Amino acid sequence: MAFPLSTILHMILMSTEFFLGITVNGYLIVMNCTDLFKSRKLKPLEILLLCIGISRFGLQLMLMVQIFYSVFFPLAYDETIFNENMMFFWMLFSTISLWFAAWLALFYCFKISGFTHSSFLWLKFRISKFILWLLCGSLLASLGTAATSTMVELPKTEYNDVFRNTTLQRTTANTEKNNDLLFVNLMLFLPLSVFVVCTSMLSISLYKHTHQMQSGPHGFSNVKTEAHIKALRTIITFFCFFMSYFAAFMANMTFRIPYRSNQFFLIKEIMAAFPAGHSLILIMSNPKLREPFRRILCFKKNQ
């Protein structure tokens, strides 16, 4: 089967994203599991990073399978990707990845933000104790969302001679029954709301604190100001990755994107960038994870 240049370029980009995603999320899993076996205990942030690594590793695998079938086995795409088992795991990893990202934003918000309201301070000193409950609750919610999605009848693709034009496969999907699935996806606005509120509060707090330090004595503000500016940039990047993934996921679930078109592959590329790109940022912004990761990279370069 001959592929057009645009499809080849999409395949190269997505292969790079998948390799990066599998590597960085596998690294998160291995490092935190190693710490768990050594100390028999993980800190709340380490538990969060371990759960994020597992969920995004699974999400990356699901995206790889989708792209593999869409490129090499287009006629088997609906039968394979939209069966109950695949749909269950696809929705499970998609949903739980959003929830875990929201809890990470919540954790950072309470640990870093400088708000002094009594309720905020009460939660600030107790958030570490709530993390396990939040993770378990989001797991149950994700399982419920995934199970519900398997009960929804999905629109099927009508193939109009799928191999005649490999540049743009002109296919149409029956979208009359999308309302039920979109209703299921409305549950994803819960982690989205938590994430937006927490990142907004954290950004406001960091911006105010940075501005105050820049206005203070020069010698006092240099190091801390630089650290806060770096943290603010990290949060903004996190926000961009999360929102782009959420928008692409919702567009993908409308089933209105022409199958195997450039828009179809672009949506998949945006979705694959989130579990790969943000996990890499988490590693590079954490000294405990960054230094071993750099040593591994340097070791491979020297071989």
C-alpha positions as CSV (number, residue, x, y, z in Angstrom):
1,M,0.0,0.0,0.0
2,A,1.5,3.4,-1.1
3,F,1.1,6.3,1.3
4,P,1.0,10.0,0.3
5,L,3.7,12.3,1.7
6,S,1.3,14.0,4.2
7,T,0.5,10.6,5.7
8,I,4.2,9.7,6.0
9,L,5.0,13.0,7.7
10,H,2.1,12.4,10.2
11,M,3.4,8.9,10.8
12,I,6.9,10.2,11.5
13,L,5.6,12.9,13.9
14,M,3.3,10.5,15.8
15,S,6.0,7.8,16.0
16,T,8.3,10.4,17.7
17,E,5.5,11.4,20.1
18,F,4.8,7.8,20.9
19,F,8.4,6.9,21.5
20,L,8.9,9.9,23.7
21,G,5.6,9.2,25.6
22,I,6.5,5.6,26.3
23,T,10.0,6.5,27.4
24,V,9.2,9.4,29.8
25,N,6.1,7.7,31.3
26,G,7.9,4.4,31.6
27,Y,10.7,6.3,33.4
28,L,8.2,7.8,35.8
29,I,6.8,4.4,36.6
30,V,10.2,2.8,37.1
31,M,11.7,5.5,39.2
32,N,8.7,5.8,41.6
33,C,8.3,2.0,41.8
34,T,12.1,1.8,42.7
35,D,11.6,4.3,45.5
36,L,8.6,2.3,46.7
37,F,10.5,-0.9,46.9
38,K,13.5,0.8,48.6
39,S,11.6,2.8,51.3
40,R,8.3,0.9,51.3
41,K,6.6,4.3,51.3
42,L,6.0,7.1,48.8
43,K,5.2,10.7,49.4
44,P,1.9,12.1,48.1
45,L,3.6,13.8,45.2
46,E,5.4,10.6,44.3
47,I,2.2,8.6,44.4
48,L,0.6,11.2,42.1
49,L,3.5,11.0,39.6
50,L,3.4,7.1,39.7
51,C,-0.4,7.2,38.9
52,I,0.1,9.8,36.2
53,G,2.9,7.7,34.6
54,I,0.7,4.5,34.6
55,S,-2.4,6.3,33.2
56,R,-0.4,8.1,30.5
57,F,1.5,5.0,29.5
58,G,-1.8,3.3,29.0
59,L,-3.2,6.3,27.1
60,Q,-0.1,6.4,24.8
61,L,-0.5,2.7,24.0
62,M,-4.2,3.1,23.1
63,L,-3.4,6.0,20.8
64,M,-0.7,3.9,19.2
65,V,-3.1,1.1,18.5
66,Q,-5.7,3.5,17.0
67,I,-3.1,5.0,14.7
68,F,-1.7,1.6,13.7
69,Y,-5.1,0.4,12.6
70,S,-6.1,3.6,10.9
71,V,-3.0,3.5,8.8
72,F,-2.4,-0.2,8.1
73,F,-5.8,-1.8,8.6
74,P,-8.4,0.9,7.8
75,L,-11.2,-1.5,7.0
76,A,-10.8,-3.1,10.4
77,Y,-10.7,0.2,12.3
78,D,-14.3,0.3,13.5
79,E,-14.4,-3.4,14.3
80,T,-11.2,-3.3,16.4
81,I,-11.2,0.2,17.9
82,F,-14.9,0.5,18.7
83,N,-15.5,-2.9,20.2
84,E,-16.5,-2.8,23.9
85,N,-13.2,-3.8,25.4
86,M,-11.1,-1.3,23.4
87,M,-13.7,1.4,24.0
88,F,-13.7,0.7,27.8
89,F,-9.9,1.0,28.1
90,W,-9.7,4.0,25.8
91,M,-12.3,5.9,27.9
92,L,-10.7,4.7,31.1
93,F,-7.2,5.9,30.3
94,S,-8.5,9.1,28.8
95,T,-10.7,10.0,31.7
96,I,-8.3,9.0,34.5
97,S,-5.4,10.9,32.8
98,L,-7.5,14.0,33.0
99,W,-8.5,13.4,36.7
100,F,-4.9,12.7,37.7
101,A,-3.7,15.9,36.0
102,A,-6.4,17.8,37.8
103,W,-5.3,16.4,41.2
104,L,-1.7,17.3,40.4
105,A,-2.8,20.9,39.7
106,L,-4.8,20.8,43.0
107,F,-1.8,19.6,44.9
108,Y,0.5,22.3,43.5
109,C,-2.1,24.9,44.1
110,F,-2.4,24.2,47.8
111,K,1.4,23.6,48.3
112,I,2.6,26.6,46.4
113,S,-0.1,29.2,46.4
114,G,0.2,32.0,49.1
115,F,-3.5,32.6,49.8
116,T,-4.2,33.1,53.5
117,H,-8.0,32.4,53.7
118,S,-8.7,30.2,56.7
119,S,-10.5,27.5,54.6
120,F,-7.6,27.5,52.1
121,L,-5.0,27.1,54.9
122,W,-7.1,24.3,56.5
123,L,-7.0,22.4,53.2
124,K,-3.4,23.3,52.6
125,F,-2.2,21.4,55.6
126,R,-4.4,18.4,54.9
127,I,-4.2,18.0,51.2
128,S,-1.5,15.3,51.5
129,K,-3.9,13.1,53.5
130,F,-6.6,13.5,50.9
131,I,-4.6,12.6,47.9
132,L,-5.2,8.8,48.2
133,W,-8.9,9.3,48.6
134,L,-9.0,11.7,45.6
135,L,-7.1,9.1,43.5
136,C,-9.4,6.3,44.5
137,G,-12.5,8.4,43.9
138,S,-11.3,9.5,40.4
139,L,-10.5,5.8,39.6
140,L,-14.1,4.8,40.5
141,A,-15.5,7.8,38.5
142,S,-13.3,6.8,35.5
143,L,-14.4,3.2,35.7
144,G,-18.0,4.3,35.7
145,T,-17.5,6.6,32.7
146,A,-15.7,3.9,30.8
147,A,-18.4,1.3,31.6
148,T,-21.2,3.7,30.6
149,S,-19.4,4.5,27.3
150,T,-19.5,0.8,26.3
151,M,-23.3,0.9,26.5
152,V,-23.6,3.7,24.0
153,E,-24.1,2.7,20.3
154,L,-21.3,4.3,18.4
155,P,-21.6,5.7,14.8
156,K,-20.0,3.5,12.2
157,T,-17.9,4.7,9.3
158,E,-19.2,4.2,5.8
159,Y,-16.3,3.5,3.6
160,N,-16.4,4.8,0.0
161,D,-13.7,2.7,-1.6
162,V,-11.1,3.3,1.1
163,F,-8.1,2.4,-1.0
164,R,-9.0,4.5,-4.0
165,N,-7.6,7.8,-2.7
166,T,-5.2,7.4,0.2
167,T,-4.6,11.1,0.5
168,L,-8.0,11.9,1.8
169,Q,-10.3,9.0,2.5
170,R,-13.8,10.3,2.0
171,T,-15.8,8.6,4.6
172,T,-18.9,9.7,6.5
173,A,-20.1,8.8,9.9
174,N,-23.7,8.5,11.0
175,T,-23.8,11.1,13.8
176,E,-27.5,10.7,14.8
177,K,-26.5,8.7,17.9
178,N,-23.7,10.9,19.1
179,N,-25.8,12.7,21.7
180,D,-25.6,9.8,24.3
181,L,-21.8,9.6,23.9
182,L,-21.4,13.4,24.2
183,F,-23.5,13.3,27.3
184,V,-21.0,10.7,28.8
185,N,-18.2,13.1,27.8
186,L,-19.8,15.9,29.8
187,M,-18.6,14.2,32.9
188,L,-15.1,15.1,31.7
189,F,-15.9,18.7,32.4
190,L,-15.6,17.9,36.2
191,P,-11.8,17.4,36.1
192,L,-11.5,20.2,33.6
193,S,-13.2,22.6,36.0
194,V,-10.9,21.5,38.9
195,F,-7.9,21.9,36.7
196,V,-8.9,25.4,35.4
197,V,-9.7,26.7,38.9
198,C,-6.5,25.4,40.4
199,T,-4.1,26.5,37.7
200,S,-5.8,29.9,37.6
201,M,-5.4,30.4,41.4
202,L,-1.8,29.1,41.2
203,S,-0.9,31.4,38.3
204,I,-2.4,34.4,40.1
205,S,-0.6,33.6,43.3
206,L,2.8,33.1,41.5
207,Y,2.3,36.3,39.5
208,K,1.5,38.4,42.6
209,H,4.4,36.9,44.6
210,T,6.9,37.4,41.7
211,H,5.8,41.0,41.2
212,Q,6.2,41.7,45.0
213,M,9.7,40.2,45.0
214,Q,10.7,42.1,41.8
215,S,9.6,45.3,43.6
216,G,11.6,44.5,46.7
217,P,15.4,44.6,47.4
218,H,17.4,43.5,44.5
219,G,19.7,41.1,46.4
220,F,16.8,39.4,48.1
221,S,14.6,38.9,45.1
222,N,16.9,37.5,42.4
223,V,17.0,33.7,43.1
224,K,13.4,33.4,44.4
225,T,12.0,35.5,41.6
226,E,13.7,33.3,39.0
227,A,12.3,30.2,40.7
228,H,8.8,31.7,40.7
229,I,9.0,32.8,37.1
230,K,10.1,29.3,36.1
231,A,7.2,27.8,38.1
232,L,4.8,30.1,36.4
233,R,6.0,29.2,33.0
234,T,5.7,25.5,33.9
235,I,2.1,26.0,35.0
236,I,1.2,27.9,31.8
237,T,2.8,25.1,29.7
238,F,0.9,22.5,31.7
239,F,-2.3,24.5,31.1
240,C,-1.7,24.6,27.3
241,F,-1.0,20.9,27.1
242,F,-4.1,20.0,29.1
243,M,-6.5,22.3,27.3
244,S,-5.2,21.3,23.8
245,Y,-5.7,17.6,24.7
246,F,-9.2,18.2,26.1
247,A,-10.3,20.1,23.0
248,A,-8.8,17.5,20.7
249,F,-10.4,14.7,22.6
250,M,-13.8,16.3,22.5
251,A,-13.4,17.0,18.8
252,N,-12.4,13.3,18.2
253,M,-15.5,12.1,20.1
254,T,-17.9,14.0,17.8
255,F,-17.0,11.5,15.0
256,R,-17.3,14.4,12.5
257,I,-13.6,14.4,11.6
258,P,-13.2,12.8,8.1
259,Y,-11.5,9.5,8.6
260,R,-7.8,9.4,7.7
261,S,-7.8,13.0,6.6
262,N,-5.1,15.5,7.7
263,Q,-7.5,16.8,10.4
264,F,-7.9,13.2,11.7
265,F,-4.2,12.8,12.1
266,L,-3.7,16.3,13.5
267,I,-6.3,15.5,16.2
268,K,-4.4,12.3,17.1
269,E,-1.0,14.2,17.2
270,I,-2.4,16.9,19.6
271,M,-3.7,14.1,21.8
272,A,-0.4,12.2,21.8
273,A,1.5,15.4,22.7
274,F,-0.2,15.7,26.1
275,P,1.0,12.5,27.8
276,A,4.4,12.8,26.2
277,G,5.2,16.5,26.5
278,H,3.8,17.2,30.0
279,S,5.4,14.1,31.5
280,L,8.7,15.3,30.1
281,I,8.2,18.7,31.8
282,L,7.4,17.0,35.1
283,I,10.7,15.1,34.9
284,M,12.8,18.1,33.9
285,S,11.2,20.3,36.6
286,N,11.9,17.7,39.4
287,P,15.6,17.6,40.5
288,K,15.1,14.1,41.9
289,L,13.9,12.8,38.5
290,R,15.9,15.1,36.2
291,E,19.4,14.2,37.2
292,P,19.1,10.4,36.7
293,F,17.2,11.1,33.4
294,R,20.1,13.2,32.2
295,R,22.6,10.6,33.2
296,I,20.7,8.0,31.2
297,L,20.6,10.2,28.2
298,C,24.3,11.0,28.5
299,F,25.1,7.3,28.9
300,K,23.2,6.4,25.7
301,K,25.0,9.2,23.8
302,N,28.4,8.0,24.9
303,Q,27.8,4.4,23.8
